[in-house]
């Protein structure tokens, strides 16, 4: 295609920024450069035209077909606005409408798999190798920002580079960062390499200046992580894996890897054969250089996966294998109402997020938050129709809620403390109905 990396980059970035590269080159008298730049542009337009045929509009978000018989992916948070819905009306470009059935959801990894009914020979984008991605590689993102795709019957296209790999953001493990603009409605859409392969599903953005719109930092779930979950999602919902029972030494060994400072008996770590003092160098075949990278790898595998750990013990390299147990980033399964934690049952960040509101850091077990589907990283923007500007605001609204609830319960003893939370998850807003726990101010202790 292009013979010069510099020319390719110039043409590509010129296309993204609408800079008249061809005109600039012509003024310099470089007709050959103009021809090459136009050839690159032509190839990029052809790539977009081809992969766009596999784009899917679903709800207020996006999706992509990954097989000719109609398997398609989107974000869990796109379909989680209607968690009990099993059938979805979806639309491919040029207003081709279909019905898709829910197959399975990975709520932690923010992926949902659906099957389009009676599909045959549909355009699709094959899964690529996200492990091969490197910063600087160029990618294309298709989406439905602000419902533009719905109005035009074709997806919008943004273009950028892979900004970073192996990033962890809340429950996004080993995520891909990109500067390709993502906005509300891009959720669930494909991140596509110039090889015309699906390398990620776009899901979240990081925001600032009190706005939830694009700031140049978007997150995608990598295709290799999705590939591990597909056999499970075809049969139903799936959970992510975890290793319990190991605490890592805070001391730096002066060598690569992590040192197990403690291995507790009766845990997944002990069953794997880990011992105190082991230095872990790899997990699942991936090098691990710090704690963040280690958990990023582990949490990208499903529950019950067998993951090899490359370790050094007493100076000798060896390998042990761990069978992952279920990861409960939300604090674990909830108990019946009468045993729930008081109030919302979530730990909030002390800082006000850039969007305003209150950001959830941790979900307590047996709480309204875990029972109602809140997740770490969710930002609470509203409580019962009232705007939440800060964690302090939310605390005040909850106290006000319980004062009103106590008065109403005198008239109706069976009344439950229910509330509606407006939350920002990824780049999409949604409402969640929660049955709160007992009044925190009346709880023992």
C-alpha positions as CSV (number, residue, x, y, z in Angstrom):
1,X,0.0,0.0,0.0
2,X,1.9,3.1,1.2
3,X,5.7,2.9,0.7
4,X,6.5,5.4,3.3
5,X,5.4,5.3,7.0
6,X,5.7,9.1,7.1
7,X,3.4,9.5,4.1
8,X,1.0,7.0,5.6
9,X,0.8,8.8,8.9
10,X,0.4,12.1,7.2
11,X,-2.4,10.9,5.0
12,X,-4.1,9.1,7.9
13,X,-4.0,11.9,10.3
14,X,-4.9,14.4,7.6
15,X,-8.0,12.3,6.9
16,X,-8.9,12.3,10.6
17,X,-8.3,16.0,11.0
18,X,-9.6,17.1,7.6
19,X,-6.2,18.6,6.7
20,X,-5.8,19.0,2.9
21,X,-2.8,16.8,2.6
22,X,-3.1,16.3,-1.1
23,X,-3.3,20.1,-1.7
24,X,-0.3,20.7,0.6
25,X,1.8,18.1,-1.3
26,X,0.7,19.5,-4.7
27,X,1.9,22.9,-3.7
28,X,5.2,21.4,-2.9
29,X,5.3,19.9,-6.3
30,X,5.3,16.3,-5.0
31,X,2.8,14.6,-7.4
32,X,4.0,11.1,-6.3
33,X,3.3,12.0,-2.6
34,X,-0.2,13.2,-3.6
35,X,-0.9,9.9,-5.5
36,X,0.2,7.8,-2.5
37,X,-1.8,9.8,0.0
38,X,-4.9,9.5,-2.2
39,X,-4.3,5.8,-2.5
40,X,-4.1,5.5,1.3
41,X,-7.3,7.5,1.7
42,X,-9.0,5.3,-0.9
43,X,-8.0,2.1,1.0
44,X,-9.3,3.6,4.3
45,X,-12.6,4.5,2.7
46,X,-12.9,1.0,1.3
47,X,-12.1,-0.6,4.7
48,X,-14.8,1.5,6.4
49,X,-17.3,0.7,3.7
50,X,-16.7,-3.0,4.2
51,X,-16.7,-3.3,8.0
52,X,-19.6,-0.9,8.4
53,X,-21.9,-3.6,6.8
54,X,-21.5,-5.6,10.0
55,X,-22.4,-2.8,12.3
56,X,-25.5,-3.2,14.5
57,X,-27.7,-0.6,16.2
58,X,-29.2,-1.9,19.4
59,X,-31.1,0.2,22.0
60,X,-29.3,3.5,22.2
61,X,-25.9,1.9,21.6
62,X,-24.0,-0.1,19.2
63,X,-22.9,-3.7,18.3
64,X,-21.2,-5.7,15.7
65,X,-21.8,-9.1,13.9
66,X,-18.9,-11.5,14.4
67,X,-20.1,-14.5,12.3
68,X,-22.2,-15.0,9.2
69,X,-24.9,-16.9,11.1
70,X,-25.6,-13.9,13.2
71,X,-23.7,-14.0,16.5
72,X,-23.2,-10.3,17.6
73,X,-21.5,-8.5,20.5
74,X,-22.4,-5.3,22.4
75,X,-21.8,-3.9,25.9
76,X,-23.6,-5.4,28.8
77,X,-24.4,-1.9,30.0
78,X,-26.2,-1.2,26.7
79,X,-28.7,-4.1,27.3
80,X,-28.6,-3.9,31.1
81,X,-31.0,-1.0,31.0
82,X,-33.7,-3.7,30.4
83,X,-32.1,-6.6,32.3
84,X,-35.1,-9.0,31.9
85,X,-35.4,-8.4,28.1
86,X,-34.6,-11.6,26.1
87,X,-35.5,-10.3,22.7
88,X,-34.1,-7.2,21.0
89,X,-35.0,-5.4,17.8
90,X,-31.7,-4.6,16.1
91,X,-30.9,-2.8,12.8
92,X,-28.0,-3.2,10.4
93,X,-27.0,-0.4,8.0
94,X,-29.6,0.6,5.3
95,X,-32.4,-0.1,7.8
96,X,-32.2,-3.9,7.6
97,X,-34.1,-4.9,10.7
98,X,-33.8,-8.1,12.6
99,X,-34.7,-9.7,16.0
100,X,-31.8,-10.8,18.2
101,X,-32.1,-13.2,21.2
102,X,-30.0,-12.7,24.3
103,X,-27.6,-15.6,24.7
104,X,-25.4,-14.6,27.6
105,X,-24.0,-11.6,29.5
106,X,-20.6,-10.9,31.1
107,X,-21.7,-8.1,33.5
108,X,-18.2,-7.7,35.0
109,X,-16.4,-7.5,31.7
110,X,-19.3,-5.4,30.2
111,X,-20.0,-7.8,27.2
112,X,-23.2,-9.3,26.0
113,X,-23.6,-11.9,23.2
114,X,-26.8,-12.1,21.1
115,X,-27.9,-14.3,18.2
116,X,-29.8,-12.7,15.3
117,X,-32.7,-14.9,14.3
118,X,-32.8,-16.6,10.9
119,X,-29.4,-15.1,10.0
120,X,-27.6,-16.4,7.0
121,X,-24.5,-15.0,5.1
122,X,-24.5,-11.8,7.1
123,X,-21.6,-9.4,6.8
124,X,-19.3,-9.9,9.8
125,X,-16.0,-8.7,11.3
126,X,-13.7,-11.6,12.5
127,X,-12.1,-11.4,15.9
128,X,-8.4,-10.4,15.6
129,X,-5.5,-10.7,18.0
130,X,-5.6,-7.9,20.6
131,X,-2.4,-9.2,22.1
132,X,-0.6,-8.0,19.0
133,X,-1.7,-4.4,19.5
134,X,1.0,-1.8,20.3
135,X,0.7,1.9,21.1
136,X,0.7,3.9,17.9
137,X,-1.2,1.4,15.9
138,X,-4.1,2.9,14.0
139,X,-7.7,1.8,14.7
140,X,-11.2,2.6,13.5
141,X,-14.3,2.9,15.7
142,X,-17.9,2.6,14.5
143,X,-20.8,3.9,16.6
144,X,-24.1,5.6,17.1
145,X,-23.1,8.8,19.0
146,X,-26.1,10.9,20.0
147,X,-28.3,8.7,17.7
148,X,-26.6,9.9,14.5
149,X,-26.4,6.3,13.2
150,X,-30.1,5.8,13.8
151,X,-31.0,8.9,11.8
152,X,-28.8,8.1,8.9
153,X,-29.1,4.3,9.0
154,X,-25.3,4.0,8.9
155,X,-22.7,4.1,11.6
156,X,-20.5,7.1,12.3
157,X,-16.7,6.5,11.9
158,X,-13.9,7.9,14.1
159,X,-10.2,7.2,13.6
160,X,-7.3,7.2,16.0
161,X,-4.5,5.3,17.5
162,X,-4.0,2.8,20.2
163,X,-2.9,5.0,23.1
164,X,-2.0,2.3,25.5
165,X,-2.6,-1.4,26.3
166,X,-3.0,-3.4,29.5
167,X,-4.9,-0.8,31.3
168,X,-7.3,-1.6,34.3
169,X,-10.2,0.7,35.0
170,X,-12.5,-0.7,37.7
171,X,-13.8,-4.0,36.2
172,X,-12.3,-3.4,32.7
173,X,-9.3,-5.7,32.9
174,X,-6.4,-5.5,30.5
175,X,-8.3,-2.8,28.5
176,X,-7.2,-1.0,25.4
177,X,-7.0,2.8,25.4
178,X,-7.6,4.8,22.3
179,X,-7.8,8.5,21.3
180,X,-10.4,7.6,18.6
181,X,-13.4,9.8,19.7
182,X,-16.0,7.8,21.6
183,X,-19.2,9.4,22.9
184,X,-22.6,8.3,24.3
185,X,-24.0,5.8,21.7
186,X,-20.6,4.4,20.8
187,X,-20.9,1.8,23.6
188,X,-20.8,-1.7,22.3
189,X,-19.4,-0.7,18.9
190,X,-16.4,-2.3,17.3
191,X,-12.7,-1.2,17.5
192,X,-11.3,-2.4,14.2
193,X,-7.7,-2.7,13.0
194,X,-6.5,-1.8,9.6
195,X,-6.4,-5.6,8.9
196,X,-10.2,-5.4,9.0
197,X,-10.4,-7.4,12.3
198,X,-12.2,-6.8,15.5
199,X,-9.7,-6.0,18.2
200,X,-12.0,-4.6,20.9
201,X,-15.5,-3.6,21.9
202,X,-15.7,0.1,22.8
203,X,-17.2,0.7,26.2
204,X,-16.1,3.6,28.5
205,X,-14.5,7.0,28.3
206,X,-12.6,9.0,30.9
207,X,-14.1,12.5,31.4
208,X,-13.2,15.9,32.8
209,X,-14.5,19.4,32.9
210,X,-17.9,18.2,34.3
211,X,-18.8,16.7,31.0
212,X,-19.3,13.0,30.0
213,X,-18.3,13.5,26.4
214,X,-15.1,12.5,24.7
215,X,-11.8,13.8,26.0
216,X,-9.5,11.6,24.0
217,X,-9.3,8.7,26.4
218,X,-11.6,5.8,25.4
219,X,-11.6,2.2,26.7
220,X,-12.2,-1.0,24.8
221,X,-12.5,-4.6,26.0
222,X,-9.9,-6.6,24.1
223,X,-10.9,-9.3,21.6
224,X,-8.7,-12.0,23.2
225,X,-10.5,-11.6,26.5
226,X,-13.9,-11.8,24.7
227,X,-12.7,-14.9,22.9
228,X,-12.1,-16.7,26.2
229,X,-15.7,-16.0,27.3
230,X,-17.6,-16.8,24.0
231,X,-18.1,-20.5,24.6
232,X,-19.6,-19.7,28.0
233,X,-21.7,-16.8,26.7
234,X,-23.3,-19.0,24.0
235,X,-24.8,-21.0,26.9
236,X,-25.7,-18.2,29.3
237,X,-24.1,-15.7,31.7
238,X,-20.5,-15.9,32.6
239,X,-18.3,-14.7,35.6
240,X,-14.7,-13.6,35.8
241,X,-12.0,-15.5,37.7
242,X,-10.0,-14.6,40.8
243,X,-7.3,-16.1,43.0
244,X,-8.0,-15.9,46.7
245,X,-5.6,-16.3,49.6
246,X,-2.4,-14.6,48.4
247,X,-1.1,-11.4,49.8
248,X,1.9,-9.9,48.0
249,X,4.9,-8.4,49.7
250,X,5.2,-4.6,49.4
251,X,9.0,-5.0,49.2
252,X,10.5,-4.7,45.7
253,X,12.6,-7.8,44.9
254,X,15.0,-5.9,42.7
255,X,14.0,-8.4,40.0
256,X,11.0,-8.8,37.7
257,X,7.8,-10.2,39.2
258,X,5.8,-10.2,42.4
259,X,6.7,-11.9,45.7
260,X,4.0,-13.8,47.6
261,X,4.3,-12.5,51.1
262,X,1.6,-14.8,52.5
263,X,-0.4,-17.7,51.2
264,X,-3.4,-18.6,53.4
265,X,-4.4,-22.2,53.9
266,X,-7.6,-23.5,52.3
267,X,-7.6,-21.0,49.5
268,X,-7.3,-21.0,45.8
269,X,-3.7,-19.8,46.1
270,X,-2.7,-22.8,48.3
271,X,-4.6,-25.3,46.1
272,X,-2.5,-24.0,43.2
273,X,0.7,-24.9,45.0
274,X,1.9,-21.3,45.7
275,X,4.1,-20.9,48.7
276,X,5.2,-17.9,50.7
277,X,8.3,-16.4,49.1
278,X,7.5,-17.5,45.5
279,X,8.2,-14.9,42.9
280,X,5.6,-14.8,40.2
281,X,6.9,-13.9,36.7
282,X,4.1,-14.8,34.4
283,X,0.3,-15.5,34.6
284,X,-1.5,-17.2,31.7
285,X,1.7,-16.9,29.7
286,X,1.8,-13.1,30.1
287,X,4.7,-11.3,31.9
288,X,3.6,-9.6,35.1
289,X,5.7,-6.7,36.3
290,X,3.5,-5.2,39.1
291,X,0.3,-5.9,41.0
292,X,-1.9,-4.0,38.6
293,X,-0.7,-6.1,35.7
294,X,-1.1,-9.3,37.6
295,X,-4.7,-8.8,38.5
296,X,-5.4,-7.4,35.0
297,X,-4.3,-10.7,33.5
298,X,-6.1,-12.9,36.1
299,X,-9.4,-11.0,35.9
300,X,-9.4,-11.3,32.1
301,X,-10.0,-15.1,32.4
302,X,-13.4,-16.7,33.3
303,X,-14.3,-18.5,36.5
304,X,-13.0,-22.1,36.6
305,X,-10.3,-21.3,34.0
306,X,-7.0,-23.1,34.6
307,X,-4.3,-20.5,34.5
308,X,-0.6,-21.4,34.7
309,X,1.7,-19.3,36.9
310,X,5.4,-19.1,36.1
311,X,7.3,-18.7,39.3
312,X,10.8,-18.8,40.8
313,X,11.1,-20.7,44.1
314,X,14.5,-20.9,45.9
315,X,16.2,-19.7,42.8
316,X,14.6,-22.4,40.5
317,X,12.1,-21.6,37.8
318,X,9.0,-23.7,37.8
319,X,5.3,-23.6,37.0
320,X,2.1,-24.1,39.0
321,X,-1.5,-24.1,37.8
322,X,-4.4,-22.4,39.5
323,X,-8.1,-22.9,39.0
324,X,-9.8,-19.6,39.3
325,X,-12.7,-19.0,41.7
326,X,-15.4,-16.5,41.0
327,X,-14.5,-12.8,41.3
328,X,-16.9,-10.7,43.2
329,X,-15.9,-7.1,42.4
330,X,-19.3,-6.0,43.7
331,X,-18.8,-7.6,47.1
332,X,-20.4,-11.0,46.7
333,X,-24.0,-12.4,46.5
334,X,-26.6,-10.5,48.5
335,X,-28.6,-11.9,51.4
336,X,-32.3,-11.4,52.0
337,X,-33.6,-7.9,52.7
338,X,-33.7,-8.2,56.5
339,X,-30.0,-9.1,56.6
340,X,-28.8,-6.3,54.2
341,X,-26.3,-3.6,55.1
342,X,-27.8,-0.3,56.1
343,X,-28.6,2.4,53.4
344,X,-27.0,2.1,50.0
345,X,-24.2,-0.2,51.1
346,X,-21.5,1.3,48.9
347,X,-18.2,3.0,49.6
348,X,-17.8,6.3,47.7
349,X,-14.8,8.1,46.5
350,X,-14.0,11.2,48.6
351,X,-13.3,13.2,45.4
352,X,-15.9,14.7,43.2
353,X,-15.7,13.2,39.7
354,X,-15.3,15.4,36.7
355,X,-18.9,14.8,35.7
356,X,-20.2,15.7,39.2
357,X,-22.0,13.2,41.3
358,X,-20.7,10.5,43.5
359,X,-18.4,7.7,42.2
360,X,-18.7,4.2,43.7
361,X,-15.4,2.7,44.8
362,X,-16.6,-0.5,46.4
363,X,-19.8,-2.4,46.8
364,X,-20.4,-3.9,50.2
365,X,-21.6,-7.5,50.4
366,X,-25.3,-8.1,51.3
367,X,-26.2,-4.6,50.3
368,X,-28.8,-2.7,48.3
369,X,-26.0,-1.7,45.9
370,X,-25.0,-5.3,45.2
371,X,-28.6,-6.5,45.0
372,X,-29.6,-3.6,42.7
373,X,-26.8,-4.0,40.2
374,X,-24.6,-1.1,41.0
375,X,-20.9,-1.6,40.1
376,X,-17.6,-0.1,41.1
377,X,-16.9,2.9,38.8
378,X,-20.6,3.9,38.5
379,X,-21.2,7.6,39.1
380,X,-24.5,8.5,40.8
381,X,-25.9,11.6,39.1
382,X,-29.4,11.6,40.6
383,X,-31.3,10.3,43.5
384,X,-35.1,10.1,43.3
385,X,-35.2,12.8,40.6
386,X,-32.9,15.2,42.4
387,X,-29.4,16.0,41.0
388,X,-26.4,14.7,42.9
389,X,-23.4,17.1,42.5
390,X,-21.1,15.5,45.1
391,X,-20.8,12.7,47.6
392,X,-21.9,15.2,50.2
393,X,-25.1,15.9,48.2
394,X,-25.9,12.2,48.0
395,X,-25.4,11.8,51.8
396,X,-27.9,14.6,52.4
397,X,-30.4,13.2,50.0
398,X,-30.3,9.8,51.6
399,X,-30.8,11.3,55.0
400,X,-33.7,13.3,53.7
401,X,-35.1,10.1,52.1
402,X,-35.1,8.2,55.4
403,X,-36.8,11.0,57.2
404,X,-39.6,11.0,54.7
405,X,-39.7,7.2,54.7
406,X,-40.1,7.0,58.5
407,X,-43.2,9.3,58.3
408,X,-44.8,7.3,55.4
409,X,-44.1,3.9,57.1
410,X,-46.2,4.9,60.1
411,X,-49.2,5.0,57.7
412,X,-48.0,1.9,55.7
413,X,-46.0,-0.5,57.8
414,X,-45.3,-2.7,54.7
415,X,-43.7,0.1,52.8
416,X,-40.1,-0.7,51.5
417,X,-37.4,2.0,51.2
418,X,-37.2,2.1,47.4
419,X,-35.3,4.7,45.5
420,X,-34.4,5.4,41.8
421,X,-30.7,6.2,41.1
422,X,-29.6,7.9,37.9
423,X,-26.1,6.6,37.1
424,X,-23.4,7.1,34.6
425,X,-21.8,3.8,33.5
426,X,-19.2,4.0,30.9
427,X,-20.5,6.7,28.6
428,X,-24.2,6.0,29.1
429,X,-26.7,7.1,31.6
430,X,-29.3,4.8,33.1
431,X,-31.8,4.5,35.9
432,X,-31.6,1.7,38.5
433,X,-34.4,0.9,41.0
434,X,-33.0,-0.1,44.4
435,X,-34.6,-1.3,47.6
436,X,-32.4,0.3,50.2
437,X,-31.3,-1.3,53.5
438,X,-32.2,-0.1,57.0
439,X,-31.7,3.5,58.0
440,X,-27.9,4.0,58.6
441,X,-28.5,6.3,61.5
442,X,-30.6,3.7,63.3
443,X,-28.3,0.8,62.6
444,X,-26.5,-0.8,65.5
445,X,-22.9,0.5,66.0
